[in-house]
Amino acid sequence: MSPKKSGPVALPRLRPGPTKKSVPSVVVSVSVTPRCLSVSSAALYLGGVTEWFVEEELCRAGKLPFRFLGNQRVIETADLDRWLDGQKKQTGKLTAPLVVKEAA
């Protein structure tokens, strides 16, 4: 008798198919609405006004509350919405601004 070799034994496949289980890929989309915005983001949020307007005319003038997170000034979106809602809506034809020429 010849000695038997020990080791893994290959089992026959019962049905054809992939050797690994295929797992369908899942894409999850998450939307996060920030509670606070930086001065530059607040300017964009308000419709493209300048950062200077938000910083000087709103924050430093006391018209809009803000906080410091770390060393950055941030403004809550609820405060931006409240300030914008308080602004007078205008309708009608826009007129060109009056230009005054100085006497030379």
PyMOL commands that set and color helices and strands:
alter all, ss='L'
color gray80, all
select helices_A, chain A and resi 39-45+51-60+77-85
alter helices_A, ss='H'
color red, helices_A
select strands_A, chain A and resi 36-38+67-69+72-76
alter strands_A, ss='S'
color yellow, strands_A
deselect
rebuild
show_as cartoon
